Amino acid sequence: MFFDFSFGIIGVLIVLIALLAASIRVLREYERGVVFQLGRFWGVKGPGLIILIPVLQQMVRVDLRTVVLDVPTQDVISRDNVSVKVNAVLYFRVVDPEKAIIQVANFFEATSQLAQTTLRSVLGKHELDDMLAERERLNLDIQQVLDAQTDAWGIKVANVEIKHVDLDESMVRAIARQAEAERERRAKVIHAEGELQASEKLMQAAHVLSQQSGAMQLRYMQTLSNIAGNNSSTIVFPLPLELLTGIADAATRSRNTPPAT
């Protein structure tokens, strides 16, 4: 009889220890516990030591850390009817554990599916050039759309980054030809602008030389000095018309001047 009583006490102690162990939960700093009592929402607890009423209360753990979600590659048709493959990365976190557990069955899967559909819908409204050159603006547009729709789930989308925009080979060659044509156009424009500036400077120089009679002679003498510095053995150069005119005028004056008596 004594042994039966002892075994009974030991059995009760074991049950009490099991119930105590089942009622104690420890939540880390980045965790919260959504507690339900008899199926109804009772409160959000944590972090630290949490004591639950066995059988009556149940708890669901929620991680509040930022989650990095790799959005799978999506086939997108741009507004100018170009088919591309785009993938992205999504950063989000739970800000309201109650909504994340009650309002949606699986907030991680729901956010992933919503990110895929939003990526296709937003990028489909833009042309290919926008996808390649204005990624920052597109990232912001996608982030704002996702953040507005996931707010009811207690989710905060912090950032969205488009990782790759893949094109087929024919489109890559077409873009390469377009870029080459653009470079040639810019080179021709720069060359034409240089010719225009040079012609304007030559016109200004010609205008200055025409107004100063001695300036042309100085320029001629400078040219002769530069030619003389070369290693050429034979130099042929024309005489300026002004110099010949001056010589003819001097000869005429000497003939018309009477000899001194």
Secondary structure, DSSP 8 states (H G I E B T S, - for coil): -HHHHHHHHHHHHHHHHHHHHHHEEEE-TTEEEEEEETTEEEEEE-SEEEE--TTTEEEEEEE-S-EEEEEEEEEEE-TTS-EEEEEEEEEEEES-HHHHHHT-S-HHHHHHHHHHHHHHHHHTTS-HHHHHH-HHHHHHHHHHHHHHHHGGGTEEEEEEEEEEEE--HHHHHHHHHHHHHHHHHHHHHHHHHHHHHHHHHHHHHHHHHHH-HHHHHHHHHHHHHHHHTS--S-------HHHHHHHHHHHHHHHHS----
